[in-house]
């Protein structure tokens, strides 16, 4: 008989969360931010500027491509769009 595994057990084995005790595969995702600095759309990776784009769609496309490269390498990433101040 196969032991019962809860959905939480399965989730943690796929996407371990940093800070939980006893995780072997814990990792920190790369964090991307896209925001408008008044003239250009700036892309930050882990709080460091990595690119500037004239259009929002170009910046988002660049972030998605960078995230796909990370995913292909078995890493994780997340991103957020920061609204421009009016």
N, C-alpha and C positions, 0 to 999 in steps of 0.2 A: 504494500500500500504506500502511495506517495504521500509525504507529509504535506499538510495544508500550508499554503503560503498566502498571507494576506496581501491585498493590493499595495499596502504600504511597503511591505518587504520587497515586492517586485519593483516598485517605483524607486526605492532607495538604491537598489542594485543597478538600475539604469541611470538615474540622475542623483548621485549622492550630493548631499547638502553640506557645505563647509560648516564646521561648528558642531556637527553631530559626532558623538564619541564612537570610536571603533570602526570608522569607515576606511576601507583600504583605498578606494578610488576617488577620494574627495579631491575636488579641483575647483578653482575659481574661474568663472566664465570671463571672457574678454567683454568689456563694457564699452559700447559705442554710443556717442551722443551726436546729434545733428542739430545745429542751431544757427540762426541768422545773426550775424554780428553787426548788421547795419548796412553792409555792402555785399558780403559774400556769405554763402552757406558754409559753415565750418564743421568739419568732422573731427571728433576727438575719439581716441582709443585709450581707455584707461587714463583719462584726464590729460592726455598729451595730444596736441594738434597733429593730425596726419594728412589732412587734405583740405582744400578750399574749392568750392564750386560756385559758378554763377547762378545755377538753377537748383532749386530744392530737389527736383526729380533726379538730377545727376548725383547729388550727394547721397540720396537714399539708395540709388542703384549701386554706387560705390561701396556703401556699407553692406548691402546684401551680398555683393560679390566677395567682399572680405570675409563675411560670416560663412559663406559657402566653403571657402578655402579652409577655414578653421574646422567646420563640421567634417569635411573630407579627411582631415587629419585626426579626427576623433576628439576634438576639443569642443567646448561650448562657448556660446556668445549670446549677448542680448544687446538690444539697442533701444533708444528712445529719442523721440523728436521733441525738442524743447521749443515751445511756441515763442514767436518773436514778440518783443515788448512793443506795444503800440504807443 
